[in-house]
Amino acid sequence: MHSMLAEELLNHMIPALQVTDSTGKAAKWLEEFHVGQLPVVDNRQYRGLITESDLLDYDQTEELLSHLTLGYADVHVQHDQHFYSIMEIAIQNKIQLVPVLDEQREYMGVVTVGDTLAALGQMPIAVGQGGILVLSMDERDYSLTQISRYVEENNAKILSAHVAQDESDPYKIRLTLKLNTPSLTRIVATLERFGYVITAQFSGATDVGEGEQDRFDALLKYLSL
């Protein structure tokens, strides 16, 4: 898992806009895919990210994206960069997704924070004496009271919880739980038995470097834990 690269994490559900597309189409897609940004390309050349705030200045929905001054033109990773780079760029720029380019600087796709979380969840991370679970679910299935009961049945407690849109599925939410125990196996088994999908889990480990811990701390800050 330490070799997980950007090109292995591409999210094929999230499309790119062309410079010949309109601001109206951009607004529609931002809403449809429940994201705060979308990449804009000129054929295969990456031009930047369009954001919701970019569109506030345009009353005309037929304005072409080529007429806009796009930000984040320098915000991207190469296809062979480690997923830590994706996480750092997302955190530094406060964005949900990071464009991936090939050797010719041509656009390949995006990796979302959710995809990075899933990759990171396979690695041992020092989280003190506790553990962290990331769940994906339909909004209608979200009940913190119910989930707390399942956690407490396994002699654990939820220290904090954070709900966000699941970047990889516009119809779901992502729930990140910080627990007071590093022993997650029984809790995960209980939650899965009741139909919850665990997309990432982190428990304490002693063999992580200082850099990995720093990155993880930054990720927790990004998740608002």
N, C-alpha and C positions, 0 to 999 in steps of 0.2 A: 504493500500500500504506500510505502514511502516514495515510490516512483510515479504516483498518480499525476498525470500531466493534463494540461488544459484541453488538448484535443480529445482526450478520453472522457471528458466531462461535458462536452457540448450538449446544449439543450435544443433539440430539434423542434420543440413546440413553439418557440418564440421566433417570429420572422423578422427580417430586416425591411425597413422602408427604403424605397429608391428616392433619389433627389427629384425625380419627375412626379412623385406622389404629392398629394395636396395636404394642407394643414388639417383639413376636415378628415381625411383618411387617417392621418396620424392620431388625431384626437380619438377617433373611433377605435383604433387598434389599442391605444393605451388603456382605454376603458375595457375593451373586450378581453385583453390578456392580463388585466389587473396588475400592470407594472407602472412604475414611475418614470421609466425611460425606455426608449427603443433605439436601436442602431439605425443609422442612415448610411446608405452606400450609393456610390455612383458606379453602376455595373458591379464590379467586385471590389472597388476601392472604398475603404472605410472613410467616412467624412466626419463622423461625430455622433453624439447621442441627442435625440430630441426629447425634451421633458415637458411635463404638463405646464410648468411655468413659462416655457418658451411660447406656448400657444396662446397664453392669456393676452398677448399684445396684438393678436390677429383676429379682427372681426370677420374678415372674409375667409370662408372655409375653403375657397378655391386657390388660395395662395400656394405656390409651389415651394416645396422644401428647399429647392436650390436657391431661393431668394432669402432664406433665413441664415442668420449667423449662428452656426451650431457650436455648442461647447463640447468639451471632452474629446476633441480630435486626437489628443495625445494620450488619452486614457484607454489602454488596451494591453493585452499580453500576447506573447508569441505562442504558437501552438505547442512548443516543447517546454514551456515554463511549468514549474511545479505549482500545485494548487494553493500553496501558501502565498504565492505572488498574487493570485486572483483575490484571495481573502484580504491581503494588505491593501490592494488597490481599491477594492469595494469599500473597505472601512475608511481609508483616507479620503475618498471622494464622496462618501455617503450615497453610494448607488447600489441598486439591487442586482445589477448584471454587468458583466465585464466582457467586451468584445475580444475575440481571438483572431489573430492574423497569422498568415503563413510567411514563408521566407520572402516572398515577393510583396509582402505587406498587403496581400489580398484578404478580404474578409472571409472567415470560415464559419463563424457563428458566435453564440454567446454562452457564457457559463454563469449561472445564477448563484446567489449566496446559498440558496437551498441545496443546490448540487454540491457546492463546496462543503457545506455542513455534513452531507451524507458521506462524502469522502473522508472528512476529518473524523467522523464517528467511528471509523474502522481503526483508528490509531490510539495508542495509550497516551493519556494526557493527565498531568497532575492537576487535580481539582480539589486539593486539600482532602478533607475527610468525607467529602460528599460525592454526589454523582449528578449527572445531567441527562435528561431524556428529551428527545425532540420527537413529537408526534404530529402526524398529518391526519386531518379528519374533515368531514363535512361540517359546515358551521352549525347545522341543526343538531349534530351529535355532541357539541361542546357543552359539557357540564362539569365545571371544576369541582363542584360538591361530590359528584359521582366519582370522578377520577381520584379525588382525595381519599375517598372511602376505600377504593381499591389499593391505593398506596399504603394507607394506614393499616389495612388488613395484613400487610407484610411488615408490620412494625417499623414503618418509616414515616417521614413527614415531608410535605412540600414546603420548602423555605421561600421560594418565589416562583412566579409563573408569568410568562409573557406570551401574548397572542399576536400573531402577524399573519398577513396574507401569505399563502404558500406560493412562492414564485414559480414552482414547477407545475402547479395546477390551479387555474384561476377560480375553480369552484370549491377549493378547500382552504382551510386555515392551518397554520403551523403553531403548535403549542410547545414552548420550551419550558421545561420544569427543572428547577434546581432542588435536589433532595438532600436530606441530612445523612445519607448512607452511600458508600461506594458499592454496596452489594445490590446489583440491579437485576440479577437473573430472575428471581422469583417475581419481582414487580413487573418486569417485562412480560413474563409468562402469563401473569394474571391479566394485564392489560390486553395482550394479544388474544387471550381466550374470550374477552368481551368485545373483540372486533376492532380494537385500536391498532393503527399502523405506526410502528416505531421506525422513524427514518434515520435516527442517529442516537448513539448513547456514548457517554463518556464516564469513566470512573477513574479513581485515583491510581496513579502509577508512579514508581520511584525512578524510572530510567529515562526521564525526558530531559532534554537540554534546556538551558535558560531561554534560548531563542524560541523554542516551541511553546514554552509556558507564556512568554510575552505575547506571542501571536494568539494563543488561546484566550488570554486575558482581554486582548483587544476584541476578539470575537464575542466574548461575553458582553463587553460594553456595547457592541453593535446590536446584540440581541436584547439590550436593555435589562440584563439580569444584574 
